[in-house]
Amino acid sequence: MADVTPEGGSSLVVECREDGAIPVVRLAGELDLSSVDAAYAAIDALARSGDGGIIFDLEAVTFMDSSGIAFLLTALERFGQVRLRRPRELVRQVIAITGLEGSLPVE
Amino acid sequence: MPAPVQSTRATPRRPLRAPLRMATVCVAAVSLAVTGVLVWVAWSANARANTSLLDLETRQVAATLNAALPSVQSQLDDALNVAMATRSPTIFESFVESQRSKRHDPYVSESLWVRTASGYRLLADVGSHPQLVRDHGATAFFRSLRSGTALSVRHILRGSPRRIGYAVTSPGPRGFVVYAESLLPATRLQVPASSPFGSLNYAVYLGRDERAADLIESSVATPVTTAHATAAVALGDTFLTVVATPRQQLASATSAALPWIVLGVGVALAIASAGVVEYLGRRRGSAEELSRRLEVLYSEQRTIAATLQHALLPEHLPAIDRVDIAARYLAGAEDVDIGGDWYDVVSVGSDRFVFVIGDVSGRGIRAAAVMASLRFASRGFAIEGHGPGAVIEQLAATLDFGTDGHFATVLCGLADLSRHELTLATAGHPPPLLKTTGPPRALSLAPAPPIGVLDAGVSVGSLTVRTQPGSMLLAYTDGLVERRGEPLDLAIKRLATAADRPAESTDELLDNVLAELGMDTLHDDAAAIGIRWLT
């Protein structure tokens, strides 16, 4: 678990669970340019132990910009499959408008 | 051969022997001042200890001397009483002889005198003849005696060894005088170091004055000029004065060494603390210098990136009849690196033009470079005659997120002014606003995935709408609408409201929109393009 509050930036809490077949990464807070490094660090740590997809629990993500999209696409490149759990409406809209509902499906 | 051109940059070098910092000098000065005070305190404590020990030991010498003094008074009083009771010189002589045999340090001379009308007459004489008589001082000394008072002491008599005279007298016109003389020791004594007062040198004077003639004995050159203490011991009608001076440090060795220890430690601490302050000061100075240079470098880099970004955007939009086109690019806040937003307009044939607006993910010069390649590629595809869907399909082959690390959202539109048609296609880009008869509204475009994610070869659909005189299109990048905590649909509605205000030109329209949205502190960079159909 990493609580990252960069100076003048956003707060993002990252929790990883690997008890099932597929790792679940729970993100909470604002996923943007100033906080996204914490999310990358979390999946960098996972990459050694999983290659059969990844689930992001986005229930507590209150903001996401194109840095967040780039992060999810990076995870897609690395794990082959990404599923989103319980994204809020504003996250859904970002993904829908970006035309990525097919690439980043909600489970 | 031309001489090679050398470019050198002068780097200001710090002088090797930079002067000490003010703080260092202050710390050193304060430390040394404190050290000086402490040394003075330790030194005076030692001096005080020495002085009080000297006083104490001198008093002890005097006390010892007092105890050792022969009981002159009582012996002479006893002899006087015998003389007065018996009035017999013979009995006096035998009494004195018996007394002498009991003493290990007898008087060298004892005599009995009687006062007569003409002076003093010698009645009996035991031991050697009185030196006082040889000096012709007897009459004067005896006349000075006061009967019934304490022992009178004659000052030191000449001779070798020197003598000292004592006398007691009885009252009455025919009073007796008992007079005794004792030898003085040699005047220079050697005090053995093992004696209780081995740490002292002293001189003993007869009387209160330290006159050379009155010196009884001494273990030091007189008069004593070094630090000394004085104590007096009563002897008859006069005193013995002891003048003592230390032969060595009286207080403990630690007490004597303390000022030197304090001085050494204090100076060492002063040097060390000044050194630390100087070191930290210089470290801080160089860190500040480094930080300033980094700031300059960063600012230079940012200026270069911003210059590049602006250079990659069209300097002027092409003048196209029957439409009014304006565009804006807004850089992010000061501390935000440049982004990859762009717009472009290219005329394709007399009645047709293509516009493109896009946003490359990521920041910095690399994002700007990707933006440049996409901008010129899309321009090329448009000029070749591809429609918006085809332009996006072609762009899909030019970028791969997996290898390039960037993706780009792109909106491409083709306006046909003679047919009054506008065809649009989007790759993950926010929907543009179109105003025809009613208020502006977002076009429902089915978005393809962004360039970089969109697979090459996938067909991208497009939407065609009718335009009419007064139609207005506003296309933008997400930096214009993105707000924390606000879903995009609400943000786009807010933009639509701002765009609905009456405007004479697209320039004015864009100014209105930017003013309405309050684009003072941009989280991201933003671009917008407005098109109004005049016919």
Interface residues (C-beta under 8 A of the other chain):
Chain A: G8 E30 D32 L33 T62 F63 D65 S66 S67 I69 A70 L73 E77 E89 L90 Q93 V94 A96 I97 T98 G99 L100 G102 S103
Chain B: D335 D359 S361 G362 R363 F401 G402 H406 F407 T409 T426 A427 G428 H429 P430 P431 P447 A448 P449 P450 V453 L454 D478 E482 R484 G485 E486 P487 L488 D489 H523 D524
